[in-house]
Every structure is written in C-alpha cells, then in structure tokens.
Amino acid sequence: MNIGKSLKIALIHKDMSLRDLSGRVGVTSAYLSAVSNNTKNISFDRLRVVCGELDMKVSEFIKLGETEEIK
C-alpha cells in the first residue's frame, strides 16, 4: 500500500493541489507533502477525511496507488 502515490494520483485526477486539499482538510500543505512523499504517516481517521474531500472511498483511494502510474 503506497498512500503517497495514491495521494499524488488522486490529486491529478481531481485537478487539485496539495494546498487546495490542505485547506479543505485543515492540515498544512507541508504535512500533506510529507505524506505524499511517504516520510510521514497519516492516521486512518485523517485519511477518511482526505478521501471525503476527494469524493472517494478509502478503498478506491488505496487502489489508485496499487493500479495506476503517476503521469
């Protein structure tokens, strides 16, 4: 499971920046950047909030990192 890769792909699909998402989720863009680079972990509760803002189920989000490549 690669949460960072999933996050990068989801942001591309939604045409959204880390800054846009961070404002919606209530965390810093630096934190989300660290998550996307796999240097920080994200709690499941916060992941659910992120997925909600991306209009995705957690399972769909995780699958992105398993099945798609970053473009």
C-alpha positions in Angstrom: 0.0 0.0 0.0 1.5 3.3 -1.1 -0.5 6.2 0.4 1.8 8.8 -1.1 1.4 7.5 -4.6 -2.4 7.3 -4.1 -2.5 10.9 -2.9 -0.5 12.1 -5.9 -2.7 10.3 -8.4 -5.9 11.3 -6.7 -4.8 15.0 -6.8 -4.1 14.7 -10.5 -7.5 13.1 -11.1 -9.3 15.8 -9.2 -7.1 18.6 -10.7 -6.3 19.7 -7.2 -3.1 20.9 -5.5 -1.8 19.9 -2.1 -2.5 23.4 -1.0 -6.2 23.2 -2.1 -6.6 19.9 -0.3 -4.8 21.0 2.9 -7.1 24.0 3.3 -10.2 21.7 3.0 -8.8 19.1 5.4 -7.4 21.5 7.9 -3.8 20.5 7.8 -0.7 22.2 6.4 0.4 21.6 2.8 3.8 20.7 4.3 2.2 17.8 6.2 0.4 16.5 3.1 3.6 16.9 1.1 5.4 14.7 3.6 2.5 12.1 3.4 2.7 12.2 -0.4 6.5 11.6 -0.2 6.0 8.8 2.3 8.0 10.5 5.0 5.0 10.9 7.4 2.2 8.6 8.2 -1.4 9.5 8.1 -4.0 8.2 10.6 -7.0 6.3 9.3 -9.3 9.0 10.6 -7.5 11.7 8.8 -7.3 9.5 5.7 -11.1 9.2 5.7 -11.4 13.0 5.8 -8.9 13.3 2.9 -10.9 10.7 0.9 -14.1 12.5 1.7 -12.7 15.8 0.3 -11.6 13.9 -2.8 -15.1 12.3 -3.2 -13.6 8.8 -2.9 -14.0 5.8 -0.7 -10.8 4.8 1.2 -10.7 1.5 -0.8 -10.8 3.4 -4.1 -8.1 5.8 -2.9 -5.8 2.9 -1.8 -6.4 1.1 -5.1 -5.1 4.1 -7.0 -1.6 3.5 -5.7 -1.7 -0.1 -6.5 -3.1 0.0 -10.0 -2.1 3.3 -11.6 1.0 5.1 -12.5 1.8 8.8 -11.9 1.5 10.8 -15.1 
